[in-house]
Amino acid sequence: MNPFKGKQFQQDVIIVAVGYYLRYN
């Protein structure tokens, strides 16, 4: 597994989580 790709995936998850947090607060 490519470490860079894993890092990018983690960043996308954080962005989605923040988007949900802002939407429901």
Legacy VTK file of the C-alpha trace (Angstrom):
# vtk DataFile Version 3.0
C-alpha trace
ASCII
DATASET POLYDATA
POINTS 25 float
0.000 0.000 0.000
1.260 3.455 -0.910
1.750 5.643 2.211
0.944 8.798 0.218
-2.381 7.357 -0.941
-3.226 6.371 2.634
-2.449 9.912 3.777
-4.655 11.387 1.028
-7.514 9.064 2.040
-7.149 10.133 5.672
-7.301 13.796 4.622
-10.482 13.162 2.599
-12.096 11.467 5.606
-11.256 14.486 7.788
-12.768 16.881 5.216
-15.975 14.818 5.024
-16.180 14.613 8.826
-15.793 18.399 9.137
-18.460 18.922 6.467
-20.919 16.714 8.355
-20.046 18.441 11.638
-20.721 21.886 10.179
-23.958 20.749 8.536
-25.444 19.275 11.714
-24.467 22.079 14.104
LINES 1 26
25 0 1 2 3 4 5 6 7 8 9 10 11 12 13 14 15 16 17 18 19 20 21 22 23 24
